[in-house]
């Protein structure tokens, strides 16, 4: 199939962008030929292709497309921008190798001007591999890396001189705020330019306020020597970006003396960030208690090829929960998500793909030059591509590393220095479940805690918290936690539950874990933030059932687990919550039952059958009832203000199934029907 780029005239000079998501033909490398290639539309992954369901593949796939390049473009420059390919991509144009990109976390761009034939069809081939490699991060993860061209592709057409699309996959315009307060905002705009013809150009930089008025303009002659042009700016009485008022400015970089030959616009916001052990995370001088959730790159219908509609639905869940922050686990999400976070005032922590999965056989850090350079390159790409988002408030350096000694610490120091050199306005952070020097590299540290999950008691988390306060209160600490729970793992015969079976992960265990952790950690000023792992279950071919079940919501987004409503009661201040917990256990064989209710509308009134049962407040928004004797079909109702909730149970030994015994058969011939 040929993609016709029509309606283009030779007279066009300004930048033009064309989506290249259609017309692709896909086939696996082992198929040897494209004769039977499948027609696909991007984004695409072979592990979410309906024709391949039931088999998990780490392999190499080929994507072919043909594009017609008009003869009138012979004086112009052409760039192919890929917004995400997992994990290694090689681009060929007309059989010639253009370049390689290693890493599925970020966008990248290749210039193809010297590889195309003008006035003719041109053959594109993208060879993609999601196979594990020791020189491409992540080398250890339990998140499915689905493979494929899993985000959009576009063709960018410019004149000979342009704002560069080549700088680390970014737009080429990076805003660096320096001093920000309600009276004054100042900083620098870093503009990357490229030309294959001229040695200088005229650059005009404009900044417009949220109401559309121009608040800053500068016009200057810029040298085209490969170095970025740095333009200082200052704005009086800025509208500061915050969670409550997410004010957004537009920065425009235009090239041209008498007429504009290229123009790039980016959005940003101005706010100050600070973090101290006693003051927590502060935005514009005001402490913001962070109530965050971890968001992986997956859902049941799309896998890793998440669409804008998928992100909108997930953000609606974030808002309903009442969370004010999300963590992009392992790597960044698509730009669309951060654009919406900018607009909605949701804080973002962006991870880099240096992490350890909880499998002892994994090695996350290879002390080789190729590995270390790939990690640094991916970090640079992530920062360059996301630096303009005011919602992004921290860069994650690593997650749950299990170092053998402190050999990895010097490398972590390089990552930290690189992040600060590229962006001095944001703190770095890391998620750690280990002791040692790795905990003292980043500006912020988030402790991944699970005491009481596999051994001990969940109440032991209070002991850990108190020890942290006594010995390490000088650290800028956050905390994250979570445990797997599947709604379908339930049995009304409580005494026979397979408690020691590693594949038995009942929702009830997850619920009790979150209740105790919330009681001891929520609202504690020791922590600048509390992060829940995770908002949604996500695909993990390395896990039983192919799913990590730590989410508050199921992978298909259809069912919200009990713990979801616990945090909704704690966090959502716009809509009240009343929820009877353990509601998925409708069949119960123990006659004596007690009930737990989450309420942000005050003390609930609980009726069980015809009786009102006394309740006590166990923790913030958590209420427990006295135990009552039940049998048969029982309706349980909770009332708090105008809110109502109810469940129906079947209780008693009568529910135990009778053992089936086949009738005895007599010897000899049997009657037939």
C-alpha positions in Angstrom: 0.0 0.0 0.0 1.2 3.5 -0.9 0.6 6.4 1.4 -0.1 9.4 -0.7 1.0 12.7 0.8 -1.3 14.8 -1.4 -2.3 18.4 -1.5 1.4 19.5 -1.0 2.8 22.2 -3.1 6.4 23.1 -3.7 5.7 26.6 -2.4 5.0 25.4 1.1 7.8 26.4 3.4 6.6 26.2 7.0 6.7 23.0 9.0 4.2 20.3 8.1 3.4 17.2 10.1 1.7 14.1 8.7 0.6 11.1 10.7 1.9 7.8 9.5 -0.2 5.4 11.5 -2.0 3.7 8.5 -0.9 1.4 5.7 1.6 -0.7 7.6 2.2 -4.4 6.9 3.6 -6.5 9.7 5.3 -9.9 9.7 7.7 -11.8 12.0 11.3 -12.1 11.1 11.1 -15.9 11.2 8.4 -15.8 8.4 11.3 -14.9 6.0 9.0 -13.0 3.6 6.4 -10.3 3.7 4.2 -12.2 1.2 1.7 -13.0 4.0 2.1 -9.8 6.0 -0.9 -8.6 8.0 -2.2 -5.1 7.5 -2.1 -3.2 10.8 -2.7 0.3 12.0 -0.5 1.9 14.6 -0.2 1.7 17.5 0.4 -2.0 17.3 2.0 -4.8 19.3 2.2 -8.4 18.3 1.5 -9.5 21.9 -1.9 -7.8 21.8 -2.8 -8.9 18.3 -6.0 -10.9 18.4 -4.5 -13.5 16.0 -1.7 -14.2 18.5 -3.7 -14.4 21.8 -2.6 -17.2 24.1 1.1 -17.0 23.2 3.7 -14.6 24.7 6.5 -13.6 22.3 9.8 -12.0 22.8 10.9 -11.8 19.2 11.6 -9.6 16.2 8.9 -8.1 14.0 9.1 -6.2 10.7 6.9 -3.2 9.8 6.8 -2.1 6.2 5.1 0.9 4.6 5.4 2.9 1.3 5.2 6.6 1.2 5.1 8.8 -1.9 7.5 11.8 -1.5 6.5 14.7 -3.9 9.1 16.1 -6.2 8.3 19.5 -4.9 9.9 18.6 -1.6 13.4 18.2 -3.1 14.6 21.4 -1.3 13.1 20.4 2.0 14.1 18.2 5.0 12.2 15.1 6.1 12.2 13.6 9.6 10.5 10.4 10.9 9.4 10.7 14.5 8.5 7.6 16.5 6.7 8.2 19.8 7.5 4.7 21.1 8.9 1.5 19.9 9.6 -1.4 22.2 12.4 -1.9 22.7 15.0 -1.8 19.9 14.3 -0.3 16.5 16.3 -0.2 13.3 15.0 2.0 10.5 15.7 1.3 6.8 14.6 3.6 3.9 14.8 2.1 0.4 17.0 -0.7 1.8 19.5 1.7 3.4 20.0 1.7 7.2 19.2 5.0 8.7 19.8 4.4 12.4 19.1 2.4 15.5 17.3 3.4 18.7 17.7 1.4 21.9 15.0 1.7 24.5 11.2 1.7 24.5 10.7 4.4 27.0 10.8 7.5 24.9 10.3 9.1 21.5 13.1 9.4 18.9 13.6 11.0 15.5 15.6 10.2 12.4 16.3 12.5 9.5 15.6 10.7 6.2 16.2 13.5 3.7 19.3 11.9 2.2 17.6 8.4 1.9 14.4 9.2 0.0 13.8 9.5 -3.7 11.7 12.6 -4.5 8.7 12.2 -6.9 8.6 8.4 -6.2 7.4 5.8 -3.7 9.8 5.1 -0.9 10.0 1.9 1.1 10.1 2.1 4.9 11.1 -0.9 7.0 11.3 -0.8 10.8 12.8 -3.9 12.4 11.6 -4.1 16.0 12.7 -6.4 18.8 11.4 -6.8 22.4 13.8 -9.5 23.3 15.7 -9.1 26.5 19.2 -7.5 26.2 21.9 -6.8 28.7 22.7 -3.4 27.1 19.1 -2.0 27.0 17.2 -0.9 30.1 15.1 -2.4 31.7 17.0 -5.6 32.1 14.7 -6.7 34.9 11.0 -6.0 35.0 7.8 -8.0 35.6 5.8 -5.6 33.5 5.0 -7.0 30.0 7.1 -5.3 27.3 4.6 -6.1 24.6 6.8 -5.2 21.6 6.0 -3.4 18.4 5.5 0.2 17.3 3.2 0.9 20.3 2.8 4.6 19.8 2.2 7.0 16.9 4.6 7.8 14.0 4.7 11.0 12.1 6.6 12.5 9.1 7.9 16.1 9.8 8.7 18.2 6.8 10.7 21.5 7.3 12.7 23.9 5.3 16.5 23.8 5.3 16.6 25.7 8.6 14.4 24.5 11.4 13.9 24.1 15.1 15.5 20.7 15.5 13.3 17.6 15.8 16.5 15.6 16.5 17.4 16.7 20.0 16.7 13.7 22.2 13.3 13.1 20.6 12.0 16.4 22.0 10.3 19.3 20.3 13.6 21.2 20.4 12.3 23.9 22.8 13.0 23.4 26.5 11.9 25.8 29.2 14.1 26.2 32.3 12.5 28.1 35.2 15.0 29.6 37.6 13.2 32.0 40.1 9.5 31.7 40.5 7.1 33.5 42.8 3.9 35.4 42.6 5.6 38.6 41.7 8.2 37.4 39.2 9.0 34.5 37.0 12.3 34.2 35.2 14.4 31.6 33.5 15.8 30.5 30.2 14.4 28.9 27.1 16.8 26.5 25.4 16.1 26.3 21.6 17.9 23.7 19.4 18.3 24.7 15.8 19.4 22.8 12.7 20.3 23.9 9.2 21.9 22.2 6.2 22.3 25.5 4.3 22.7 28.6 6.5 25.2 29.7 9.2 22.7 32.0 11.1 19.0 32.8 11.3 16.6 35.2 13.0 14.9 33.6 16.0 11.8 35.1 17.7 10.6 33.8 21.0 7.2 34.7 22.3 5.5 33.7 25.6 1.7 34.0 25.9 -0.3 33.9 29.1 -3.3 31.6 29.7 -5.6 34.4 28.5 -3.7 34.6 25.2 -2.0 37.9 25.8 1.7 38.2 25.0 3.8 38.7 28.1 7.3 38.3 26.6 8.9 38.8 23.2 12.5 38.6 22.1 14.0 38.7 18.6 17.6 37.9 18.0 20.1 36.7 15.5 21.2 33.1 16.2 24.3 31.2 15.1 23.7 27.8 13.6 26.8 26.1 15.0 25.2 23.0 16.6 24.9 24.6 20.0 21.5 25.5 21.6 20.4 29.1 21.7 19.6 30.1 25.3 17.1 33.0 25.6 16.6 34.5 29.1 13.1 35.6 29.9 11.3 37.4 32.7 7.6 37.8 33.4 5.9 40.0 36.0 3.0 38.9 38.2 2.8 35.4 36.6 -0.2 33.1 37.0 1.3 30.3 38.9 0.6 26.7 38.1 -0.8 24.7 41.0 -3.2 21.8 41.6 -6.1 24.2 42.2 -5.3 26.6 39.3 -3.2 24.8 36.6 -2.3 27.9 34.6 -0.6 27.2 31.3 1.6 29.4 29.2 2.6 28.9 25.5 6.1 29.4 24.4 6.6 29.9 20.6 10.0 29.7 18.8 9.8 31.0 15.3 12.5 31.2 12.6 12.5 33.7 9.8 13.4 37.3 8.9 10.5 38.5 6.7 8.4 35.4 6.9 8.2 32.4 9.2 10.0 29.4 7.8 9.5 27.2 10.9 7.6 27.5 14.1 7.3 25.3 17.2 4.9 25.9 20.1 5.1 24.2 23.5 3.0 24.6 26.7 4.5 25.0 30.1 3.6 26.4 33.6 5.5 28.3 36.2 5.6 27.0 39.8 8.3 26.6 42.4 9.2 23.3 43.9 10.9 22.5 47.2 11.2 19.5 49.5 12.4 19.4 53.1 12.3 16.8 55.8 10.0 18.9 58.0 8.1 20.7 55.3 7.4 17.9 52.8 6.8 18.7 49.1 6.0 22.3 48.6 4.5 23.9 45.5 4.7 27.7 45.4 5.7 27.6 49.1 2.6 25.6 50.2 3.0 22.0 51.4 1.1 19.5 49.3 0.5 16.1 51.0 0.9 13.7 48.1 -1.7 11.0 47.8 -0.3 9.0 44.8 -1.0 5.9 42.8 1.3 3.9 40.6 0.2 3.6 37.0 1.6 0.9 34.7 1.4 0.7 31.0 -1.4 -1.8 30.4 -5.0 -2.6 30.2 -6.9 -5.7 29.1 -8.1 -4.4 25.8 -5.1 -2.4 24.6 -2.2 -4.0 26.3 0.7 -1.5 26.0 -0.8 0.3 23.0 -2.8 2.7 25.2 -5.0 5.3 23.4 -6.1 8.8 24.4 -9.5 7.3 25.3 -7.7 4.8 27.6 -5.9 7.6 29.4 -9.0 9.7 29.8 -10.8 6.7 31.4 -7.8 6.1 33.7 -7.6 9.7 34.7 -11.3 9.7 35.5 -10.6 6.9 38.0 -7.7 8.8 39.5 -10.0 11.8 40.1 -12.8 9.6 41.5 -10.4 8.0 43.9 -9.3 11.4 45.0 -5.6 10.9 44.3 -3.6 14.0 43.5 -0.5 12.3 42.0 0.5 9.4 39.8 3.7 7.6 39.2 4.6 6.5 35.7 6.2 3.2 36.6 9.2 1.8 34.7 9.1 4.5 32.0 7.0 7.5 30.8 3.6 7.3 29.5 2.5 9.1 26.3 2.6 12.8 26.1 -1.2 13.0 26.0 -1.4 11.8 29.6 1.0 14.5 30.8 -0.8 17.2 28.8 -4.0 16.2 30.6 -2.2 16.2 34.0 -1.0 19.7 33.2 -4.6 20.8 32.6 -6.1 19.0 35.6 -3.4 19.8 38.2 -2.3 16.2 38.8 1.3 15.7 40.0 3.5 13.3 38.2 6.6 11.2 39.1 8.3 9.9 36.0 10.5 6.8 36.3 13.5 5.8 34.3 13.7 2.1 33.4 16.3 1.1 36.0 14.6 -1.3 38.3 14.6 -4.8 39.8 11.7 -7.2 39.5 11.1 -9.4 42.6 12.7 -12.4 41.1 16.0 -13.6 42.5 17.4 -14.7 39.2 17.2 -11.3 37.6 20.1 -8.9 37.3 19.1 -5.3 36.9 22.5 -3.6 36.7 25.3 -4.6 34.4 28.5 -2.7 35.0 29.3 -2.4 31.3 29.9 0.8 29.3 27.0 -0.1 26.9 24.5 -0.6 29.8 25.5 2.5 31.6 25.5 4.7 28.5 22.0 3.4 27.5 20.7 4.3 31.0 22.1 7.8 30.8 20.7 8.2 27.2 17.3 7.1 28.2 17.3 9.5 31.2 18.3 12.4 29.0 15.5 11.5 26.5 13.0 11.3 29.3 13.9 14.7 30.7 14.2 16.5 27.4 10.8 15.2 26.3 8.9 15.9 29.6 10.7 19.0 31.0 8.0 21.4 29.9 5.2 19.7 31.8 4.6 21.6 35.0 2.7 18.5 36.3 6.0 16.5 36.3 7.5 17.3 39.7 10.2 14.7 40.1 12.5 12.4 38.1 12.7 8.8 39.3 16.3 7.3 39.1 15.6 3.7 40.0 13.2 1.4 41.7 13.7 -1.5 44.1 17.3 -2.3 43.1 19.0 -5.2 44.8 22.6 -4.3 44.6 25.4 -6.7 45.6 27.3 -4.3 47.8 27.4 -0.6 46.8 28.9 -1.2 43.3 26.0 0.5 41.7 26.2 3.7 43.8 28.7 5.6 41.6 26.5 4.9 38.5 23.4 6.2 40.4 25.5 9.3 41.2 26.0 9.8 37.5 22.3 9.5 36.8 21.6 12.0 39.6 24.2 14.5 38.3 22.8 14.2 34.8 19.3 14.9 35.9 20.3 18.0 37.8 22.5 19.2 35.0 19.6 19.0 32.5 17.0 20.2 34.9 17.9 22.1 38.1 14.2 22.9 39.0 13.0 19.4 40.0 14.2 17.0 42.7 15.2 13.4 41.9 13.6 10.5 43.7 14.0 6.7 44.0 12.0 3.8 45.3 13.9 1.5 47.6 13.3 -1.7 49.6 16.9 -2.2 50.5 19.5 -0.8 53.0 22.8 0.8 51.9 24.2 3.7 50.0 21.6 3.6 47.3 19.2 5.4 49.6 21.4 8.5 49.9 21.8 9.4 46.2 18.5 11.0 45.1 17.0 14.1 46.6 13.9 12.2 47.8 13.5 8.6 48.8 10.4 6.5 48.8 10.5 3.4 51.0 8.8 0.4 49.4 7.4 -1.3 52.5 5.7 -4.7 52.8 6.2 -5.7 56.4 3.4 -8.0 57.5 2.6 -9.1 54.0 4.5 -12.4 53.8 5.6 -12.7 57.4 5.0 -10.8 60.7 2.0 -8.6 61.3 0.8 -5.6 59.4 0.8 -3.7 62.7 4.6 -4.0 62.6 4.6 -1.2 60.1 4.0 1.2 63.0 7.3 -0.1 64.6 9.1 0.5 61.3 7.6 4.0 61.1 8.7 4.9 64.6 12.2 3.7 64.0 12.4 5.7 60.8 11.3 8.8 62.7 13.8 8.2 65.4 16.9 7.5 63.3 16.3 8.8 59.8 13.9 11.8 60.1 16.5 14.0 58.4 15.8 12.2 55.1 13.0 13.4 52.8 11.0 10.3 52.9 7.9 9.0 51.2 6.4 5.5 51.4 4.8 3.1 48.9 3.1 -0.2 49.6 0.7 -2.7 48.1 -0.1 -6.4 47.8 -1.9 -8.7 45.4 -5.6 -9.5 45.8 -7.9 -11.2 43.3 -11.6 -10.9 43.7 -12.1 -14.4 42.4 -9.9 -15.9 45.1 -12.5 -16.6 47.8 -14.0 -19.4 49.7 -17.0 -19.4 52.0 -15.3 -22.3 53.9 -12.9 -20.1 55.7 -11.2 -22.9 57.6 -10.1 -24.6 54.4 -8.6 -21.6 52.6 -5.2 -22.6 51.1 -3.3 -20.0 53.1 0.1 -21.4 52.4 -0.4 -21.6 48.6 1.6 -19.0 46.8 -1.0 -18.9 44.1 -3.8 -18.1 46.5 -4.1 -14.3 46.7 -7.5 -13.4 48.1 -8.8 -9.9 48.1 -9.5 -10.1 51.8 -5.8 -10.3 52.6 -5.1 -7.3 50.4 -7.9 -5.4 52.1 -6.7 -6.1 55.6 -3.1 -5.1 54.6 -4.3 -1.7 53.2 -6.5 -1.0 56.2 -3.7 -1.4 58.7 -1.2 0.5 56.5 -3.6 3.3 56.0 -4.3 3.5 59.7 -0.6 3.9 60.5 0.8 5.8 57.6 -1.9 8.1 56.1 -1.6 11.7 57.3 1.8 11.2 59.0 3.9 14.3 58.5 7.0 12.2 58.5 6.2 11.4 54.8 6.0 13.9 52.0 4.0 11.4 50.1 2.1 8.1 50.2 2.0 6.0 47.1 -0.3 3.0 46.5 0.9 0.1 44.4 -1.0 0.0 42.1 -4.0 1.8 40.7 -4.8 -1.1 38.3 -3.7 -4.7 37.9 -1.3 -5.1 35.0 -0.1 -7.8 32.7 2.9 -9.8 33.8 3.7 -13.0 31.9 6.1 -13.9 34.8 3.4 -14.0 37.4 0.8 -16.7 38.2 -2.3 -16.0 36.0 -0.2 -13.6 33.9 -1.3 -10.7 36.0 0.2 -8.6 38.8 -2.8 -8.3 41.1 -1.7 -5.4 43.3 -4.1 -3.0 41.7 -7.0 -1.3 43.4 -8.9 -2.0 40.2 -8.9 -5.1 38.0 -7.0 -5.2 34.7 -10.2 -4.9 32.7 -11.2 -1.8 34.7 -14.6 -3.4 35.4 -14.3 -4.1 39.1 -13.0 -1.9 41.9 -11.6 -3.8 44.9 -12.5 -3.1 48.5 -9.2 -1.2 49.1 -10.2 1.3 46.3 -13.1 2.5 48.4 -10.9 2.8 51.5 -8.7 5.4 49.7 -11.7 7.0 48.1 -13.1 7.6 51.6 -9.7 9.0 52.8 -8.8 11.1 49.7 -11.9 12.2 47.8 -13.2 15.4 49.4 -15.6 16.3 46.6 -17.8 13.2 46.7 -18.5 11.3 49.9 -18.0 7.5 50.3 -20.0 4.8 52.1 -18.9 1.3 51.4 -19.4 -2.1 53.2 -16.2 -4.0 52.8 -15.8 -7.7 52.0 -18.8 -7.5 49.8 -17.6 -10.0 47.3 -17.7 -12.8 50.0 -21.4 -13.4 49.6 -21.3 -17.0 50.9 -20.0 -17.5 54.5 -19.9 -20.6 56.6 -19.0 -19.0 59.9 -22.3 -18.0 61.8 -20.7 -15.2 63.8 -19.8 -12.2 61.6 -18.5 -8.7 62.1 -18.6 -6.0 59.5 -16.3 -3.2 58.3 -17.5 0.0 56.7 -15.6 2.8 55.0 -17.3 6.2 55.4 -16.3 9.8 54.8 -19.8 10.9 55.8 -19.4 10.2 59.5 -20.4 7.3 61.7 -22.6 4.9 59.7 -25.7 3.2 61.1 -25.5 -0.5 60.4 -28.5 -2.8 60.3 -28.1 -6.6 59.9 -31.4 -8.1 59.1 -33.8 -6.4 61.5 -31.2 -5.5 64.1 -29.1 -2.3 64.5 -25.5 -3.2 65.3 -23.1 -1.0 67.2 -20.1 0.3 65.3 -16.8 1.9 66.5 -14.2 4.0 64.6 -11.1 1.9 64.0 -9.2 4.5 62.1 -9.9 7.5 59.9 -12.9 6.6 57.7 -12.8 3.0 58.9 -15.5 1.6 61.1 -16.0 -1.9 62.6 -19.2 -3.5 64.0 -19.7 -5.8 66.9 -20.0 -9.5 65.9 -23.4 -10.9 65.5 -24.9 -14.4 65.0 -26.3 -15.0 61.6 -27.8 -17.7 59.6 -29.4 -18.0 56.2 -30.1 -15.1 53.9 -29.3 -11.8 55.5 -29.4 -8.2 54.2 -26.8 -5.8 55.6 -27.4 -2.1 55.2 -25.3 1.0 56.1 -26.6 4.6 56.3 -24.6 7.8 56.7 -26.3 11.0 56.0 -27.8 10.8 52.6 -25.6 7.8 51.6 -26.9 4.2 51.5 -25.1 0.9 50.8 -26.2 -2.7 51.2 -25.1 -6.3 50.5 -26.9 -9.6 50.8 -25.2 -12.6 52.4 -25.9 -16.3 52.7 -24.5 -17.6 56.0 -24.4 -21.0 57.7 -23.3 -24.6 57.6 -26.2 -25.4 55.3 -24.2 -23.9 52.5 -21.6 -26.7 52.6 -22.1 -28.9 49.5 -23.3 -32.4 50.1 -20.9 -35.0 48.8 -22.4 -36.6 45.7 -22.6 -40.4 45.8 -23.5 -42.4 42.7 -26.1 -45.1 43.2 -24.9 -48.6 43.5 -25.1 -50.5 40.2 -26.1 -54.2 40.2 -24.1 -56.7 38.3 -25.4 -58.0 35.0 -27.2 -56.3 32.2 -28.5 -52.8 32.8 -31.7 -51.3 31.4 -31.2 -48.9 28.5 -33.4 -46.0 27.3 
